[in-house]
Amino acid sequence: MQDIKPYLVHAEENMEAAILFLDEALAHIRAGKANIRILDGVKVEYYGSHVPIANVATITTPDAKTISIQPWEKGLISVIEKAILNSDIGITPMNNGETIRLGIPPLTEERRRQLAKQSKAECEETKISVRNARRDAIEHLKKLVKEGLPEDMEKDTEASVQKIHDKYIKKIDEMYAAKEKEIMTV
């Protein structure tokens, strides 16, 4: 008889990976307050390779509306500034010769709605990934039934997969609610 545990573990790993991806995607959505993770996707040219800003500078948030970037080498100030301007974060950097400051502008009501909609779309994509992981696990179980797995065991395992699915869908909804609250809070 086939062991069904690996299919459950694989489905849960896929669902967990989807949640981690969602967490990363939501972190990059600017919510009107300083968050150093909005710079994660910005790469700078450093000795011939493209590296994240965090690899060449210290990034801090001195207050709720400011991100401060202290490059480890003075020559990198212009490179970092150019990378931020060319990125899609939409913030103009200011430098004083030693540090770069990013002032986070307040969000308009229209922009808040747009960001909430973007967050919702990211969450829906993640829900699709979670559903696909559930579907794949159930398909594997149905194949195992054809290979001799008892049907009652298949139904019990299917119920377990559904419980795991429901847990992750609930987690996605909670993440969206938290992000929406963060975005809509003035």
N, C-alpha and C positions, 0 to 999 in steps of 0.2 A: 504494500500500500504506500502511496505517495505521502510525503510530509508536506503539509500545507502552511506551516509556520513561515517559511521563507517568502511566500507570496504576500502574507500579511505584513511582514517586516519591510519588504520592498515597497509595498503600497504606502506604508506610513513614512518611509524615508523620502519617497517622492513628494508626499504631501508636505513634509517638513521643509524640504528644499524649496517648494513653492512659497511657503510662509516666509522663509529667509529672504527669498528674492523680493517678495512684496515689502518686507521691512526695509530693505535697501532702496527700493523704488520710492516708497513713501518718504524716506529720509531726504531724498533729493528734491522733494516738492517744497518750495519755500513757503513758509506759513507766516511771514511777517515778523519773525523774530530771529535773532542770530543763531545759526546752527552750522557748525563747522563741516558737517557732512554734505552740505550743498556744494562744497569744493572737491568732493571725492572724484568726480568725473573729469576734473580739469587737470590736464597733463602739461608739463613744461619740458623743454629741451634741456637736458643736463648731460654734458659730456657724451653727446652723440646718441642718447636714447631718451625716450619720452617716459617721464616718471610723474607720479602724483605730487602735488604741491607739498603734501605732508612729508614727503621724503627729502625735501630740500629746505624746509622752513618749519618754524614753530607756529602753529595756528592756535589762537586763543579767542575767547569772547569776553572782552573786558566789561561789557554791559549787554543788555538784552537787544540792542539795536546795532551793535558793531562787531565786526570780525577783524581781528588784528593778525597780520601775517609778518613774521620776523624771519627773513631769509638768513640762512647760515653763511652765505657769501654775498657781499654787497653787489656784486656784478649780476646777481640773479633778480634784482628788483625789477628791472625793465622787462626781463623775460617773463616773470610771473605776472606783471601787469598786463603785458600783451596777451598772455594765455587767458587771463580772466576776461579781458575785453573780447577776445575771439570766441569765448565759450557762450553757452546759452543761458547763463544764470541771470543775465540782465542787470548787473550791478556795475557801476563805474568805480574802479579803484582809485584811491587817492594815496600818494606816498609823500613822506617827508624826508626822503633820502636814506632812511634806515628801516622804516616799517611801512607796510601797505595797510591801509584801513579800508574796509568795505562797510559803508553805511547802509543798513537794511532799510529801504523806504517803506513807509506804511502802505498797506494794501488797500486798494479801492474795493468797494462792495462788489463791483463787476468782476474784478480780478479774483476776489475770494470765492465767488461762485464758480468761476472758471477752474480754479485750483481744486475746489471740492469735487467738481465734475471729473477732473483728471484723476483724482484719488479714487473716485468711485470706479472709473474705467480700469485702473490698475487692480483694484480689488476684484472686479468681475473677471479679469484675465486670470487671476490667481484661482478663483473659484473654478474656472474651466480646467485649469491644471489639476486641481484636486479631484474634480469629477472624472477626468481622464485616468488618473491613477486608480480610482475606484473601479472604473470600467475595465481597465487592464487586469486588475486582480480578479474580478468576477469572470472575465473571459478565460483566464488561466484555470480557475476553478471548474468551469464548465468543460474544459478540455480534460481535466483530471477525472471528471465523472465518466467521461467516455473511456478512460483508461482504467476504470474500476473503483473510483472513489465513491463511497456510499452517498446517496443523495441527501440524507439527513445531515451528514457531516458538511456537505457543500452548503446547505441552507444555513447551518449554524455559523459557518465561516463567513458566508455572505453577510449575515447579520452583524458579525464582528467588523467586517470591512465598512459596513454602513455606519456603525457607531464611530469608527475612526474618522470617516468622512464627515459626519455631523460635528464632531469635535473641532475639526479644522475649519469647517465653514463658519462655525460660531466664533472661532478665533479671528477669522478674516473680518467678520462683521464687527467685532469689538475693535479691531485695529482701525477699520474705516471710521467708526464712531469717534474714536479718540482723535484721529487725524482731522476729521471734519470739525470737531470742537476746537482743535488747535487753530485751524484755518479761520473759522468764523468768529473766534474771540477777538474783539477789537482791543 
